[in-house]
């Protein structure tokens, strides 16, 4: 028990370096530590997570966790393949960076324990958020959303938190939405707000039907649009074909370069074309090129030659092309299956509306991975894996709406945790009523 308590506290503190690393990639004027230092930190975090996965994983989730096993297994196989594929310094560097990101889904096993999940979110709110705020007040507006991604998850519990915390979450969400320097953050922070409409109007609309229908659209639509794009029938990324408007904003590339860009510009078609042409030329369709290598590129060729000596881009802005390049069709299928299974469990096998909203958001993030969300060891990636972990948590899905209300309030105030423990011990009948109650 003592070891478990110590490990839990150590895991909570890993949120601090993840938050700092998320900020310093693009924002901090004076980076904290060098590359080797952060590799060491990330390695230690992953070691802790793997140990915790064995200690905290709930046996009740074994029946549904196969999708996570498959993704982790294939990612590890791809990383091992990278050891034999890597040739030059840049291959090895790319392999290490990508390996850390590909192993981060291990957090899913840990947060299947709803108490660990509650503690993580509580630590983020009480310590990581204020600490990160102290750092970002010296940075230009437009970088703050880099550590705010857990707020996206917390917003889905907005209806049941106390009023003063509703104000805090609203302000933080507005910061994420109004930071036009990253058009991606506008979408990621806006979707939970839209999903809350399903909660507030659930007694007046066919909420279950809408959620299930929207999930099916999110899961299937990317494949359909991909086929239309490849066949030349319709290109969804060519926005100017069907929207005559110009919206200019600053955006940050995966290389950390800040530049002005028209939001309606097509910045994805060339990327998919290069990824597919590279796969065809080098014949790595099924198993990928390993995380040590990227796709050949013409658009960034000269720049890449100057850096690595190759016309090869290790990482693109969209996640799906990266997964395909590194792990092939097999890896992409495992990635899709994970999101498919997670969202299906949350929507179809849960007793509370909050699990369903989280499951729908997870389905949306599968679709959005075709547009953005590169695999990185940062707070954004960390948050989406936590959401998927919630979907796979049977104990969380079994909670009633009232139980989730008390659980969510326990994130912000420990008195609610003690209250539930007290009721469970002294008034088992009342506790049973709470478990079956709805509102």
FILOVO-390027 format. One record per residue (C-alpha): x, y, z; residue number from 1. Coordinates in pm, 1 decimal. Example, Ala and Ser with C-alpha at 12.3 -4.5 7.8 and 13.67 -1.06 7.14 Angstrom:
BEGIN
{{1230.0 -450.0 780.0} 1}
{{1367.0 -106.0 714.0} 2}
END
This chain:
BEGIN
{{0.0 0.0 0.0} 1}
{{284.3 238.4 86.9} 2}
{{453.4 178.2 -248.7} 3}
{{125.8 242.2 -431.7} 4}
{{74.9 571.3 -245.4} 5}
{{429.7 687.3 -318.8} 6}
{{399.9 591.0 -685.4} 7}
{{68.3 776.2 -711.9} 8}
{{222.2 1096.9 -577.2} 9}
{{522.2 1067.7 -810.8} 10}
{{291.8 1016.8 -1109.5} 11}
{{105.3 1335.7 -1020.8} 12}
{{427.5 1536.1 -1032.1} 13}
{{504.6 1413.4 -1385.6} 14}
{{241.6 1660.7 -1506.9} 15}
{{477.7 1948.1 -1427.6} 16}
{{758.6 1851.2 -1670.2} 17}
{{502.3 1757.2 -1935.9} 18}
{{349.9 2103.7 -1903.9} 19}
{{688.3 2277.0 -1918.0} 20}
{{794.9 2072.4 -2218.8} 21}
{{467.7 2156.2 -2394.6} 22}
{{540.6 2526.0 -2346.1} 23}
{{907.3 2532.2 -2425.8} 24}
{{879.6 2357.2 -2762.9} 25}
{{759.1 2680.0 -2923.7} 26}
{{731.2 2941.4 -2653.3} 27}
{{996.4 2974.5 -2386.8} 28}
{{1264.1 3228.2 -2490.7} 29}
{{1524.6 3039.2 -2287.8} 30}
{{1462.9 2663.0 -2300.1} 31}
{{1497.6 2479.4 -1970.7} 32}
{{1752.9 2204.6 -2017.7} 33}
{{1891.4 2053.5 -2336.1} 34}
{{1777.4 1769.7 -2557.6} 35}
{{1951.3 1499.6 -2353.0} 36}
{{1797.0 1634.8 -2032.4} 37}
{{1441.5 1613.3 -2168.0} 38}
{{1504.5 1271.0 -2316.5} 39}
{{1606.6 1157.6 -1969.1} 40}
{{1296.7 1314.3 -1813.0} 41}
{{1062.6 1158.1 -2068.2} 42}
{{1231.4 819.7 -2028.9} 43}
{{1187.1 828.0 -1650.8} 44}
{{822.7 934.3 -1686.9} 45}
{{751.9 642.9 -1919.6} 46}
{{926.7 397.6 -1686.6} 47}
{{706.0 519.9 -1402.3} 48}
{{396.6 491.4 -1620.5} 49}
{{475.5 133.2 -1722.6} 50}
{{530.4 34.9 -1359.7} 51}
{{207.5 207.9 -1259.2} 52}
{{21.4 39.5 -1545.9} 53}
{{95.2 -299.7 -1391.1} 54}
{{5.7 -183.0 -1041.7} 55}
{{-308.4 23.3 -1104.4} 56}
{{-471.8 -140.7 -1404.2} 57}
{{-813.5 -269.0 -1307.2} 58}
{{-879.9 -635.3 -1391.6} 59}
{{-1242.0 -551.7 -1466.8} 60}
{{-1122.9 -372.5 -1783.1} 61}
{{-946.0 -676.3 -1930.6} 62}
{{-1243.5 -768.2 -2145.2} 63}
{{-1240.5 -441.3 -2338.4} 64}
{{-875.5 -336.3 -2336.2} 65}
{{-762.0 -547.0 -2636.1} 66}
{{-751.8 -241.0 -2862.3} 67}
{{-496.2 -74.9 -2632.6} 68}
{{-284.7 -392.3 -2620.6} 69}
{{-277.0 -410.6 -3001.6} 70}
{{-176.3 -46.6 -3047.8} 71}
{{95.5 -61.7 -2781.2} 72}
{{230.2 -390.4 -2914.9} 73}
{{251.2 -264.7 -3273.4} 74}
{{407.3 64.9 -3163.6} 75}
{{675.3 -126.2 -2971.9} 76}
{{739.7 -354.6 -3271.5} 77}
{{771.6 -47.0 -3495.2} 78}
{{1015.6 114.3 -3251.9} 79}
{{1229.2 -202.0 -3245.9} 80}
{{1224.1 -205.7 -3628.0} 81}
{{1349.1 152.7 -3615.2} 82}
{{1664.8 36.9 -3438.3} 83}
{{1754.9 -166.4 -3748.0} 84}
{{1635.8 99.4 -3994.0} 85}
{{1822.3 398.1 -3843.8} 86}
{{2143.1 487.8 -4026.2} 87}
{{2247.2 844.5 -3946.9} 88}
{{2231.9 1073.1 -3643.8} 89}
{{1898.3 1226.5 -3750.5} 90}
{{1741.1 881.9 -3779.9} 91}
{{1838.5 794.5 -3425.1} 92}
{{1721.9 1130.9 -3293.0} 93}
{{1390.5 1095.6 -3472.7} 94}
{{1349.9 739.7 -3343.0} 95}
{{1400.5 845.0 -2981.7} 96}
{{1163.3 1143.0 -3003.1} 97}
{{893.3 943.7 -3181.4} 98}
{{936.6 639.8 -2956.2} 99}
{{857.7 847.5 -2647.1} 100}
{{541.5 981.0 -2811.7} 101}
{{432.2 637.4 -2938.9} 102}
{{464.5 489.2 -2588.8} 103}
{{259.6 760.4 -2418.0} 104}
{{-71.5 568.3 -2461.8} 105}
{{44.4 360.6 -2162.4} 106}
{{-133.4 626.8 -1953.3} 107}
{{-461.8 465.9 -2064.6} 108}
{{-398.4 169.0 -1834.4} 109}
{{-335.2 398.6 -1537.0} 110}
{{-637.7 626.7 -1565.6} 111}
{{-870.6 328.8 -1594.8} 112}
{{-853.0 366.2 -1215.9} 113}
{{-1095.9 654.2 -1160.0} 114}
{{-925.8 751.0 -831.9} 115}
{{-591.6 799.6 -1006.4} 116}
{{-770.0 994.5 -1278.3} 117}
{{-936.3 1217.7 -1021.4} 118}
{{-603.8 1279.5 -847.8} 119}
{{-432.4 1367.7 -1177.5} 120}
{{-697.0 1622.5 -1272.3} 121}
{{-698.6 1765.9 -920.0} 122}
{{-319.8 1805.9 -921.7} 123}
{{-339.6 1974.6 -1261.1} 124}
{{-598.6 2226.8 -1139.3} 125}
{{-433.7 2305.1 -805.0} 126}
{{-64.9 2302.2 -898.4} 127}
{{17.1 2265.2 -1268.0} 128}
{{-227.5 2530.9 -1385.7} 129}
{{-104.4 2807.5 -1149.0} 130}
{{259.5 2711.5 -1209.3} 131}
{{217.2 2722.1 -1586.9} 132}
{{33.4 3052.7 -1558.5} 133}
{{332.8 3204.7 -1381.4} 134}
{{549.0 3103.7 -1676.0} 135}
{{311.2 3216.1 -1948.6} 136}
{{243.4 3566.7 -1813.6} 137}
{{584.8 3656.9 -1954.0} 138}
{{499.5 3507.5 -2293.5} 139}
{{296.1 3659.7 -2577.1} 140}
{{-74.1 3581.8 -2599.7} 141}
{{-101.0 3298.3 -2847.4} 142}
{{105.7 3041.2 -2661.2} 143}
{{-104.4 2986.8 -2349.5} 144}
{{-322.1 2712.3 -2494.2} 145}
{{-19.8 2480.4 -2506.7} 146}
{{-72.9 2375.4 -2143.7} 147}
{{-450.7 2425.2 -2122.1} 148}
{{-563.6 2109.5 -2302.4} 149}
{{-684.7 1928.1 -1986.1} 150}
{{-939.4 2210.7 -1958.0} 151}
{{-1102.7 2060.5 -2268.6} 152}
{{-1178.7 1747.9 -2064.0} 153}
{{-1279.7 1938.7 -1752.9} 154}
{{-1526.7 2146.0 -1955.3} 155}
{{-1729.5 1831.8 -2018.4} 156}
{{-1799.8 1827.6 -1641.6} 157}
{{-1893.1 2196.0 -1648.7} 158}
{{-2261.6 2145.9 -1553.8} 159}
{{-2180.1 1984.4 -1217.8} 160}
{{-1891.6 2194.6 -1082.0} 161}
{{-1933.6 2484.4 -838.4} 162}
{{-2008.1 2831.8 -977.6} 163}
{{-1663.5 2982.9 -912.7} 164}
{{-1498.0 2691.3 -1093.0} 165}
{{-1740.1 2735.5 -1380.8} 166}
{{-1610.1 3091.1 -1412.8} 167}
{{-1249.0 2967.5 -1411.7} 168}
{{-1314.2 2698.6 -1673.4} 169}
{{-1505.0 2946.3 -1890.8} 170}
{{-1218.1 3198.4 -1883.7} 171}
{{-958.1 2931.4 -1963.3} 172}
{{-1171.5 2795.1 -2246.7} 173}
{{-1213.0 3144.5 -2391.2} 174}
{{-835.3 3185.8 -2383.6} 175}
{{-799.9 2862.5 -2579.9} 176}
{{-1064.0 2969.1 -2832.0} 177}
{{-947.3 3328.3 -2875.5} 178}
{{-581.0 3240.1 -2932.9} 179}
{{-600.1 3275.8 -3308.1} 180}
{{-226.9 3203.4 -3339.0} 181}
{{-325.7 2836.1 -3346.8} 182}
{{-637.5 2768.7 -3552.0} 183}
{{-631.5 2412.7 -3423.0} 184}
{{-690.6 2526.4 -3063.5} 185}
{{-1001.4 2718.2 -3169.0} 186}
{{-1158.0 2390.9 -3282.2} 187}
{{-1034.8 2174.5 -2993.2} 188}
{{-1160.8 2415.7 -2727.0} 189}
{{-1487.5 2495.7 -2905.3} 190}
{{-1614.2 2140.3 -2955.7} 191}
{{-1668.4 2067.7 -2580.4} 192}
{{-1873.8 2386.0 -2557.1} 193}
{{-2092.8 2262.4 -2841.8} 194}
{{-2121.1 1918.0 -2682.6} 195}
{{-2252.3 2075.8 -2363.4} 196}
{{-2559.6 2169.9 -2565.3} 197}
{{-2641.8 1799.5 -2580.0} 198}
{{-2633.4 1791.1 -2200.9} 199}
{{-2852.3 2093.7 -2141.3} 200}
{{-3109.4 2000.8 -2406.5} 201}
{{-3106.3 1624.6 -2342.9} 202}
{{-3465.4 1629.3 -2215.0} 203}
{{-3592.4 1801.3 -2529.8} 204}
{{-3400.8 1626.5 -2807.7} 205}
{{-3313.9 1268.3 -2899.9} 206}
{{-2972.4 1295.3 -2734.8} 207}
{{-2883.1 925.3 -2755.6} 208}
{{-2969.3 914.9 -3124.7} 209}
{{-2773.7 1233.3 -3199.3} 210}
{{-2464.8 1115.3 -3009.5} 211}
{{-2461.2 775.9 -3181.4} 212}
{{-2521.4 931.0 -3522.5} 213}
{{-2251.3 1194.3 -3473.2} 214}
{{-2004.0 926.3 -3362.7} 215}
{{-2071.3 725.0 -3678.6} 216}
{{-2012.4 1035.6 -3888.4} 217}
{{-1685.0 1117.8 -3711.0} 218}
{{-1556.2 760.8 -3749.2} 219}
{{-1656.2 704.3 -4112.9} 220}
{{-1640.1 1049.5 -4274.2} 221}
{{-1255.7 1074.0 -4291.8} 222}
{{-1232.6 748.5 -4489.8} 223}
{{-1506.3 864.5 -4726.8} 224}
{{-1344.3 1204.8 -4782.8} 225}
{{-1004.0 1040.8 -4829.5} 226}
{{-1141.1 823.9 -5110.8} 227}
{{-1305.8 1127.5 -5272.2} 228}
{{-979.9 1320.3 -5248.7} 229}
{{-759.7 1042.9 -5388.5} 230}
{{-998.6 986.1 -5680.9} 231}
{{-1009.0 1358.9 -5754.3} 232}
{{-1385.2 1390.0 -5706.2} 233}
{{-1379.7 1629.8 -5410.6} 234}
{{-1098.4 1777.9 -5200.3} 235}
{{-1224.5 1885.1 -4857.4} 236}
{{-898.7 2069.8 -4786.1} 237}
{{-945.3 2303.4 -5082.4} 238}
{{-1170.9 2530.7 -4877.9} 239}
{{-1165.6 2815.7 -5128.5} 240}
{{-1359.1 2597.1 -5370.0} 241}
{{-1668.0 2619.2 -5152.0} 242}
{{-1598.5 2910.3 -4912.1} 243}
{{-1514.2 3250.9 -5055.2} 244}
{{-1348.9 3416.3 -4756.5} 245}
{{-1005.8 3515.4 -4628.2} 246}
{{-905.4 3485.7 -4263.1} 247}
{{-540.4 3554.6 -4184.2} 248}
{{-375.5 3437.0 -3861.7} 249}
{{-37.4 3328.0 -3731.2} 250}
{{27.7 2955.8 -3707.6} 251}
{{312.3 2741.1 -3575.3} 252}
{{458.0 2454.6 -3777.2} 253}
{{583.7 2129.3 -3626.4} 254}
{{935.8 2269.2 -3667.7} 255}
{{844.2 2557.1 -3436.1} 256}
{{836.3 2822.8 -3707.6} 257}
{{572.5 3094.7 -3661.5} 258}
{{427.3 3236.5 -3980.8} 259}
{{120.1 3414.9 -4110.2} 260}
{{-128.9 3197.6 -4289.3} 261}
{{-470.8 3230.7 -4443.4} 262}
{{-696.2 2998.2 -4242.6} 263}
{{-871.7 2892.9 -4563.4} 264}
{{-544.2 2800.0 -4737.6} 265}
{{-504.5 2436.2 -4837.3} 266}
{{-202.7 2324.8 -4632.0} 267}
{{-279.8 1953.1 -4630.3} 268}
{{-331.0 1824.0 -4987.1} 269}
{{37.6 1844.5 -5078.4} 270}
{{124.6 1664.9 -4754.9} 271}
{{-103.1 1366.9 -4826.4} 272}
{{23.2 1356.9 -5184.4} 273}
{{385.7 1344.5 -5069.0} 274}
{{314.7 1080.0 -4802.4} 275}
{{139.3 850.1 -5050.8} 276}
{{400.5 902.8 -5322.9} 277}
{{678.9 828.8 -5074.7} 278}
{{507.7 506.3 -4964.2} 279}
{{463.4 398.4 -5324.8} 280}
{{822.9 476.2 -5416.6} 281}
{{975.0 299.3 -5113.9} 282}
{{705.9 30.0 -5078.4} 283}
{{631.8 52.6 -4706.4} 284}
{{252.4 43.9 -4727.1} 285}
{{179.8 -232.6 -4477.4} 286}
{{435.5 -193.3 -4199.8} 287}
{{556.8 163.4 -4242.9} 288}
{{905.4 305.0 -4253.5} 289}
{{950.5 286.5 -3873.7} 290}
{{954.2 588.7 -3638.7} 291}
{{1316.2 648.8 -3740.3} 292}
{{1226.1 772.6 -4087.3} 293}
{{983.9 1015.2 -4247.2} 294}
{{829.0 1063.3 -4588.8} 295}
{{1013.8 1210.7 -4884.3} 296}
{{919.5 1572.0 -4952.8} 297}
{{954.3 1824.2 -5230.2} 298}
{{784.8 2113.5 -5051.1} 299}
{{1037.2 2106.6 -4764.8} 300}
{{1314.5 1931.4 -4958.0} 301}
{{1574.4 2207.8 -4962.7} 302}
{{1526.3 2288.2 -4597.2} 303}
{{1552.3 1921.6 -4496.4} 304}
{{1866.9 1873.4 -4705.8} 305}
{{2032.6 2157.6 -4516.4} 306}
{{1944.8 1998.4 -4182.8} 307}
{{1962.6 1622.7 -4235.9} 308}
{{2112.0 1575.4 -4582.1} 309}
{{1789.7 1411.2 -4700.8} 310}
{{1473.8 1535.2 -4868.8} 311}
{{1276.0 1371.2 -4595.2} 312}
{{1027.8 1511.5 -4343.4} 313}
{{1011.7 1316.6 -4018.6} 314}
{{680.1 1459.5 -3895.5} 315}
{{381.5 1631.5 -4054.9} 316}
{{118.5 1854.0 -3892.2} 317}
{{-155.0 1591.2 -3931.9} 318}
{{-128.2 1274.7 -3722.8} 319}
{{-274.1 1015.2 -3960.9} 320}
{{0.1 1062.6 -4226.5} 321}
{{262.8 1028.4 -3952.2} 322}
{{112.6 707.4 -3813.9} 323}
{{89.8 564.1 -4164.2} 324}
{{450.0 657.4 -4246.1} 325}
{{593.0 520.5 -3922.1} 326}
{{373.1 214.0 -3863.0} 327}
{{200.9 147.6 -4195.6} 328}
{{-153.3 37.4 -4269.3} 329}
{{-132.9 -209.3 -3980.0} 330}
{{-50.0 68.8 -3733.2} 331}
{{-316.5 299.3 -3872.6} 332}
{{-575.1 19.3 -3843.2} 333}
{{-475.9 -34.0 -3477.3} 334}
{{-501.3 340.3 -3413.9} 335}
{{-847.5 354.4 -3572.6} 336}
{{-965.0 46.4 -3382.4} 337}
{{-858.3 205.7 -3053.1} 338}
{{-1066.4 519.0 -3114.3} 339}
{{-1354.4 312.9 -3252.4} 340}
{{-1364.2 80.3 -2950.6} 341}
{{-1313.8 357.6 -2694.7} 342}
{{-1593.3 576.3 -2830.1} 343}
{{-1826.0 275.9 -2870.8} 344}
{{-1778.0 168.2 -2508.3} 345}
{{-1829.3 518.8 -2373.0} 346}
{{-2143.5 582.9 -2576.5} 347}
{{-2309.2 240.9 -2575.6} 348}
{{-2192.3 86.6 -2246.9} 349}
{{-2217.2 365.5 -1989.2} 350}
{{-2468.7 476.5 -1729.5} 351}
{{-2392.5 848.9 -1737.9} 352}
{{-2416.3 1129.1 -1991.2} 353}
{{-2058.7 1246.6 -1923.8} 354}
{{-1902.7 923.6 -2051.8} 355}
{{-2110.4 957.8 -2366.7} 356}
{{-1992.9 1317.0 -2424.8} 357}
{{-1631.2 1212.9 -2370.3} 358}
{{-1678.2 922.3 -2611.3} 359}
{{-1818.4 1158.2 -2874.5} 360}
{{-1526.3 1396.9 -2828.4} 361}
{{-1285.0 1103.5 -2867.5} 362}
{{-1456.7 1012.8 -3195.8} 363}
{{-1417.6 1373.9 -3307.8} 364}
{{-1044.7 1364.2 -3229.0} 365}
{{-1009.1 1058.5 -3454.5} 366}
{{-1152.6 1263.3 -3738.2} 367}
{{-939.2 1563.1 -3648.3} 368}
{{-622.8 1349.7 -3650.4} 369}
{{-654.1 1361.6 -4031.5} 370}
{{-613.5 1738.9 -4011.6} 371}
{{-393.1 1809.1 -3709.5} 372}
{{-272.3 1651.3 -3381.3} 373}
{{79.3 1517.7 -3452.6} 374}
{{207.7 1254.4 -3209.8} 375}
{{411.7 1453.7 -2955.3} 376}
{{509.7 1407.0 -2592.8} 377}
{{301.9 1702.3 -2475.5} 378}
{{-10.6 1801.1 -2285.7} 379}
{{-233.2 1777.8 -2592.3} 380}
{{-144.0 1414.6 -2663.0} 381}
{{-148.2 1333.9 -2290.4} 382}
{{-504.0 1466.2 -2259.1} 383}
{{-649.4 1268.2 -2548.8} 384}
{{-503.8 944.4 -2407.7} 385}
{{-658.8 1028.1 -2069.3} 386}
{{-996.9 1070.9 -2239.7} 387}
{{-956.6 735.5 -2409.0} 388}
{{-860.6 585.0 -2073.0} 389}
{{-1189.8 712.3 -1930.3} 390}
{{-1375.1 541.4 -2213.7} 391}
{{-1209.2 209.7 -2127.5} 392}
{{-1271.2 246.8 -1752.5} 393}
{{-1561.7 22.1 -1658.7} 394}
{{-1580.6 172.9 -1309.4} 395}
{{-1621.8 521.4 -1457.6} 396}
{{-1879.3 408.8 -1712.1} 397}
{{-2080.3 233.5 -1440.1} 398}
{{-2120.7 551.5 -1237.4} 399}
{{-2459.0 721.4 -1237.3} 400}
{{-2494.0 1089.4 -1324.3} 401}
{{-2509.9 1176.2 -954.4} 402}
{{-2197.1 972.9 -880.2} 403}
{{-2009.1 1152.9 -1156.3} 404}
{{-2126.9 1484.7 -1013.5} 405}
{{-1975.4 1401.5 -673.7} 406}
{{-1664.9 1252.3 -837.2} 407}
{{-1611.0 1562.2 -1055.0} 408}
{{-1655.1 1796.1 -760.0} 409}
{{-1393.5 1589.6 -578.3} 410}
{{-1141.3 1709.4 -840.1} 411}
{{-1176.3 2061.6 -703.9} 412}
{{-1262.5 1989.8 -340.7} 413}
{{-1144.0 1686.4 -139.6} 414}
{{-1442.8 1712.3 93.8} 415}
{{-1654.9 1540.9 -171.1} 416}
{{-1414.9 1244.2 -177.0} 417}
{{-1437.3 1209.3 201.0} 418}
{{-1815.3 1249.3 182.3} 419}
{{-1852.8 957.1 -58.8} 420}
{{-1623.2 738.1 149.9} 421}
{{-1819.5 827.0 462.6} 422}
{{-2156.1 751.1 301.0} 423}
{{-2027.1 421.1 163.2} 424}
{{-1908.5 310.2 506.1} 425}
{{-2187.1 441.5 732.2} 426}
{{-2492.3 443.4 505.3} 427}
{{-2460.6 165.6 245.4} 428}
{{-2827.1 195.8 144.6} 429}
{{-2788.7 567.4 72.4} 430}
{{-2470.9 492.8 -120.5} 431}
{{-2661.5 238.7 -331.0} 432}
{{-2926.5 502.2 -401.7} 433}
{{-2659.4 748.7 -515.2} 434}
{{-2510.0 488.5 -747.3} 435}
{{-2844.5 436.5 -919.5} 436}
{{-2962.8 798.0 -917.1} 437}
{{-2983.8 1022.0 -1218.6} 438}
{{-3069.3 1388.6 -1275.5} 439}
END
